[in-house]
Amino acid sequence: MRYTIITMGLTKTQNYTEEQLQISKMMKVMGHPARVAILQSIIKTEACVCVDLVTEIGLAQSTVSQHLKDLKAAGLIQGTIEGTSMCYCINADNWNMLNEQMNNLFNSANCKNSDCC
């Protein structure tokens, strides 16, 4: 019997700037609608406790906790312990950096003429 090994191409991270890698990581984690809803909730209330998010988002506590962990790992939110609860807020430095970089990217495209292709 003959087997073929298929290898997938690895991302050559050395080809990208740290900024490009960081933006990519943040945008990837924002690609899930539950995480967008969590971010919107945190922004609206300016800080949240995980239990409040469970009620508002309508997902299991363990699911919300995993999404919060992913958002925190990407640097979009930060958390502090208050008693037995974790309070989350937007990581302002990273949020502002992402906002600036995405605005620069979108504004750099000259999309006045939609007949280019």
N, C-alpha and C positions, 0 to 999 in steps of 0.2 A: 504494500500500500504506500502511496506517495502523498506526502503532506507539503503544502505550500505555506510558508510563513509570510504573512503580510505585515509589514511594519508601517505604522503611521508616521508622518513627518512630525518632528518635534518643533515647537516654536523656538526660534532662535532669539531668545530674549536679549542677547547682547546687541542685536540689530536695532533696538528701540531705546529711547531715552527713559529715564526713571519716571519722568512726568507722563509719557505715553503709557507706560506699564501701569502706573497708578490710576490714571483716568480709565483705562481699559478695565481694570479690576472693579472700580466703582460702578461703571456702566453695566458691567456684566451682572453684578449683584442686584442692580436696579431692574433687571430684566424679568423679574417675577412680580405679578400683580399684587400678591400679598405683601411683598416688601414695599411696593409703592404705597399701598394703603397704610402700612405701618408708618412710613415716613410722613405721609400726609397727616396722620393722627398726631404724631410727635410734634410736627410743625404747628398744627392747630392749637395744641394745648401747651406747647413750649417745654413740656417734660411729661413723661408717662411712667407709670408703674406697669409691669408686665401683666398683672391681673386686669387692669383697665383695658389694655390692648386686646386681651383675650375676649372680653365682653364686646368691645367695639368691632373687632375684625371678624369674630365669629368662627375662629379656628381653635383647635385644641391648644392648651397651654404649652405642651411640649413642642408643637409646631411653631407657635409664636416665638418661643424661646430660641429655637434653631434659626429662625429668620433674623431675630435680634442679634444672635451670635454672628451670623454672616454679615449683617450690616455693620456691626462693630469691627469685625475683622477687616472689612474693606475701608474702614476709617470714616464712614458716613455718619455714625453716631458714636456717642460715648456714654458711659454709664457710671453711676455712683451708687454705693450701697447706703440705704437709709433704713436702719433697723433690720427687718427681715426681708425688705423689698429692694429691688434694683430700680433706680430711677434713670431714665434715658433721655438724652437730648441730642440735638444735631451737633455734630462736630463742626463748629463754625469755620475754623481755618480750612479744613478740607472741603467743606461745602462751598465756601467762597472761591477756593481755587478751582474746583470743578465747574462752578458757574462761569467763572472768567474764561477758562479754557474752552468750554463748550460754546460760549458766545463768540470767542475768537474764531473757532472752527467754522461755525455757521455763518458768521459775518464775512469770512474770507472767501466764500464762494460767491461768484458773480452770477446770480441766477435770474438776471433781468430778462434774458432771452431764453425761453423754454424750447426754442427750435434747434438747439445745438445737436441733438441726436435724432 
